[in-house]
Amino acid sequence: MERGDMVVGVDAGATSTRVAVHALDGGRLGYGTAGGGNPSAHGAQAASAAIGAALTRALEGLDPSRVSRSVAGVAGNSLTFGAVLDKLWADHGLPLGPLLMNDVPIAYAAGSAEPSGTLLLSGTGAVAARFTARALDEMSDGLGWLLGDAGSGFWIGRAAAKAVVHALDRGEPGGLLSDLVVAHFLGDDRGPTPRREAERIVRLAMADRTTLGPLAGMVSRAAAEGDPMASEIAERAAAPPGRHGGQGLRRRPDRAGGLGPDQRGAGTAGRTEAAGAAVGGEGRRRARRRGSGRLAGGARPAARGGGGAAASRLHRLISP
């Protein structure tokens, strides 16, 4: 291989980080994963360490000086985080730092080869976005765990914890979801009263909000087994954006360069697979009902994000 014949793609979210190294013909040469690389969720130092660990694994056995371009899709990034990644790339022997962008374009590139279309992302966070000629045109939500990300893995987990602690506070009998949530936080150290259990769960969740995200998987499992509390949470998670207080993507008529009938793609993506399972087919059915005449081929799951990042950069490199 010759110098400048490799590209690197990074997909870093709150749950996990993926890095892929590709040849210019699209063939994958290396791949690495690590923990969450979202600097807003974990802090710049921890996020940089996770991205660096995944990058090291992806470059194993390869000559980093042969990397011509890189693109990093990082959820929760800031202007200052670009300098952090530039240093990280230099420390790994890459000649140029990465193009830093939000992770939303990366997710769309992983899900559709169409230049224009719509993305529904439900991972640790959640966002809906519309792309025109590969450019981000409109976006709804993606406003973070505190004030937004309705229907995301974190949102589902927080809803589960809230429902369970309130049921414990009322002394109501618990179902499968309640048992799973209590065991997640307290293990076998139950009691002495349901109220005390609720108080202990609240303290643990407030001390570390990352304990809430894994509850999305419990909602998925319990809902599949018919637990009413879990089923209700999954139904709310799949509700249209307006039901959560957001406006959703505004509908607009077809226009030159817009979403014509032969150039519409649609994809769904998410790093927290349990979130997708909890929302599951209900969310996709709602998406199809709301836009069945506007999405060519219907919604389809996205591929692994690191490959999407490299594909995005490849397109820019080889396109006129």
C-alpha positions in Angstrom: 0.0 0.0 0.0 1.1 3.5 -0.7 1.2 6.6 1.4 -2.1 8.4 1.6 -4.2 5.3 0.7 -6.1 4.9 3.9 -8.9 6.8 5.7 -10.2 6.7 9.3 -13.7 7.0 10.5 -14.8 7.5 14.1 -18.2 7.2 15.6 -18.2 8.2 19.3 -21.3 8.3 21.4 -22.1 8.2 25.1 -22.3 4.4 25.2 -19.5 3.3 22.9 -16.8 4.4 20.5 -16.0 2.7 17.1 -13.1 3.4 14.8 -12.7 1.9 11.4 -9.8 2.1 9.0 -10.6 1.7 5.3 -8.7 1.6 2.0 -9.8 4.0 -0.7 -11.6 1.2 -2.5 -13.8 0.9 0.6 -12.3 -2.3 2.0 -11.9 -2.4 5.8 -8.4 -2.7 7.1 -8.8 -2.2 10.8 -11.5 -1.9 13.4 -11.5 -1.0 17.2 -14.1 -0.3 19.9 -14.0 1.3 23.3 -16.3 2.9 25.9 -18.2 6.1 25.5 -16.5 8.9 23.7 -19.0 11.7 24.3 -17.2 14.6 26.1 -20.4 16.1 27.3 -21.4 12.8 29.0 -18.0 11.7 30.3 -15.7 14.7 30.2 -13.1 15.5 27.6 -10.3 13.5 29.2 -12.3 10.3 29.5 -13.8 10.7 26.0 -10.4 11.3 24.5 -9.0 8.2 26.3 -11.9 6.1 24.9 -11.4 7.4 21.3 -7.6 6.8 21.6 -8.1 3.3 22.8 -10.4 2.4 19.9 -8.0 4.2 17.4 -5.1 2.2 18.7 -6.9 -1.1 18.2 -8.1 -0.1 14.7 -4.5 0.9 13.6 -2.9 -2.3 14.9 -0.5 -3.7 12.3 -1.0 -0.6 10.0 1.2 2.3 9.2 -0.6 5.4 10.5 1.4 7.7 8.2 -0.6 6.2 5.3 -3.8 7.8 6.5 -4.7 10.6 4.2 -7.9 11.9 5.9 -10.0 11.2 8.9 -13.5 12.1 10.0 -14.8 11.9 13.6 -18.5 12.0 14.4 -18.6 12.8 18.1 -21.8 13.3 20.0 -21.6 16.1 22.5 -18.5 17.6 20.9 -17.4 21.3 21.2 -15.1 23.6 19.4 -12.3 22.9 21.9 -12.6 19.2 21.5 -11.2 19.4 18.0 -7.8 20.5 19.4 -7.9 17.5 21.8 -8.4 15.1 18.8 -5.7 16.8 16.8 -3.2 16.1 19.6 -4.5 12.5 19.9 -4.0 11.9 16.2 -0.5 13.3 16.3 0.3 11.1 19.2 -0.8 8.1 17.2 1.4 9.1 14.2 -1.4 10.3 11.9 -0.3 13.2 9.7 -3.5 15.2 9.9 -6.1 15.6 12.6 -9.7 14.5 11.9 -12.6 16.5 10.5 -14.8 16.8 13.6 -18.6 16.8 13.2 -21.7 15.8 15.0 -22.5 12.1 15.0 -25.8 12.6 13.1 -24.3 12.7 9.6 -22.3 9.6 10.4 -25.4 7.7 11.4 -27.1 8.7 8.2 -24.1 7.7 6.1 -24.2 4.3 7.8 -27.8 3.7 7.0 -28.3 4.9 3.5 -26.3 5.4 0.3 -29.0 7.9 -0.9 -27.8 11.6 -1.0 -31.1 12.8 0.4 -33.3 11.2 3.0 -34.4 11.0 6.7 -32.7 9.6 9.8 -34.3 8.4 13.0 -31.6 7.8 15.6 -32.4 6.1 19.0 -29.4 5.4 21.0 -28.2 6.8 24.3 -29.6 10.0 22.8 -32.3 10.5 20.2 -32.7 12.7 17.1 -34.6 12.9 13.8 -32.9 14.5 10.9 -33.4 15.3 7.2 -30.5 15.4 4.7 -30.5 17.0 1.2 -27.6 16.3 -1.1 -25.7 14.8 1.9 -26.0 18.0 3.8 -27.9 18.2 7.1 -31.1 20.1 6.3 -33.3 19.9 9.4 -33.0 18.3 12.8 -35.4 17.7 15.7 -34.4 17.0 19.3 -30.9 15.7 20.0 -30.9 18.2 22.8 -29.2 16.1 25.4 -30.1 13.9 28.3 -31.3 16.7 30.6 -33.8 18.6 28.5 -34.2 16.4 25.4 -33.5 13.1 23.6 -37.1 11.9 24.0 -37.4 8.2 23.4 -33.6 7.5 23.7 -32.0 4.8 25.8 -31.3 7.2 28.6 -34.9 8.5 28.4 -36.3 5.0 28.6 -34.0 4.0 31.5 -34.9 7.2 33.4 -38.6 6.5 32.8 -38.2 3.0 34.1 -36.4 4.1 37.3 -39.0 6.8 37.9 -41.9 4.4 37.4 -40.4 1.8 39.7 -39.5 4.2 42.6 -43.0 5.8 42.5 -44.5 2.3 42.6 -42.3 1.4 45.6 -43.3 4.7 47.3 -46.9 3.8 46.9 -46.4 0.3 48.1 -47.7 -1.3 44.9 -46.8 -4.9 44.0 -44.0 -5.0 41.5 -43.8 -6.9 38.2 -40.9 -8.1 36.2 -39.6 -4.6 35.4 -39.7 -3.6 39.0 -37.8 -6.7 40.0 -35.1 -6.1 37.4 -34.7 -2.4 38.3 -34.4 -3.0 42.0 -31.9 -5.9 41.4 -29.9 -3.6 39.1 -29.4 -1.0 41.9 -29.6 -3.0 45.1 -28.7 -6.6 44.2 -29.9 -8.9 47.0 -29.7 -6.1 49.6 -33.5 -5.4 49.6 -35.6 -3.7 52.2 -36.3 -3.0 54.9 -39.3 -1.3 53.4 -40.4 -0.5 49.8 -40.0 3.2 50.6 -36.4 2.7 51.8 -35.7 0.8 48.6 -37.0 3.7 46.6 -34.9 6.2 48.5 -31.7 4.2 48.0 -32.4 3.8 44.3 -32.9 7.6 44.0 -29.6 8.3 45.8 -27.7 5.9 43.6 -29.2 7.3 40.3 -28.5 10.8 41.4 -24.8 10.0 42.2 -24.3 8.4 38.8 -26.7 9.0 36.0 -25.0 6.5 33.8 -26.7 3.8 35.9 -30.0 4.7 34.2 -29.1 3.9 30.5 -28.7 0.1 31.1 -32.3 0.0 32.3 -33.5 0.4 28.6 -32.6 -3.3 28.1 -34.7 -4.3 31.0 -37.6 -2.4 29.6 -37.2 -4.2 26.3 -37.1 -7.6 28.1 -40.0 -6.9 30.4 -42.1 -5.4 27.6 -41.5 -8.5 25.4 -42.8 -10.6 28.3 -45.9 -8.5 28.7 -45.1 -6.4 31.7 -47.6 -3.5 31.8 -45.2 -0.9 33.2 -42.6 -1.7 30.6 -45.0 -1.8 27.7 -46.4 1.6 28.6 -42.9 3.1 28.7 -42.0 1.6 25.3 -45.2 2.9 23.9 -44.4 6.4 25.1 -40.9 6.2 23.8 -42.2 5.5 20.3 -44.6 8.4 20.4 -44.4 11.2 17.8 -42.0 14.0 18.7 -44.9 16.4 19.4 -46.2 14.1 22.1 -42.9 14.7 24.0 -43.1 18.5 23.6 -41.0 18.8 20.5 -42.2 19.9 17.0 -40.6 17.2 14.9 -39.3 17.7 11.4 -41.4 20.2 9.5 -43.0 18.8 6.3 -42.1 20.8 3.2 -43.0 20.3 -0.4 -40.6 18.7 -2.8 -38.3 21.3 -4.3 -35.3 21.4 -6.6 -32.5 19.6 -4.9 -34.9 18.4 -2.2 -36.4 15.0 -1.6 -37.6 13.9 -5.0 -39.5 10.6 -5.5 -36.5 8.7 -6.7 -33.9 9.9 -4.2 -35.3 9.3 -0.8 -33.5 7.1 1.7 -34.4 6.4 5.3 -32.4 4.9 8.1 -32.7 4.1 11.8 -29.6 4.0 14.0 -28.6 3.8 17.6 -25.7 2.6 19.7 -27.9 1.5 22.6 -29.4 -1.6 20.9 -31.8 -2.1 23.8 -33.3 1.3 23.1 -34.1 0.3 19.6 -35.5 -3.0 20.9 -37.6 -1.3 23.5 -39.1 1.1 20.9 -38.7 -1.6 18.4 -41.2 -2.2 15.6 -43.6 0.3 17.1 -41.4 3.2 16.3 -40.7 2.0 12.8 -44.4 1.3 12.2 -45.2 4.9 13.3 -42.5 6.3 11.0 -43.9 4.3 8.0 -47.5 5.5 8.8 -46.4 9.1 9.0 -44.2 9.1 5.9 -45.0 6.0 3.9 -45.3 7.9 0.6 -42.2 9.9 1.2 -39.6 7.2 2.2 -38.3 5.0 -0.6 -38.0 1.4 0.6 -39.1 2.2 4.1 -36.9 2.7 7.2 -33.9 0.3 7.5 -31.4 -0.2 10.3 -28.0 1.5 9.9 -24.7 -0.3 9.7 -21.9 0.1 12.2 -21.2 3.8 12.6 -17.4 3.7 12.2 -17.8 2.3 8.7 -20.3 5.1 8.0 -17.8 7.7 9.0 -15.2 6.3 6.7 -17.7 6.0 3.9 -18.6 9.7 4.4 -15.0 10.7 4.1 -14.5 8.4 1.1 -17.4 10.0 -0.7 -15.8 13.4 -0.2 -12.4 12.2 -1.4 -13.4 10.5 -4.6 -16.4 12.6 -5.6 -15.7 15.4 -8.1 
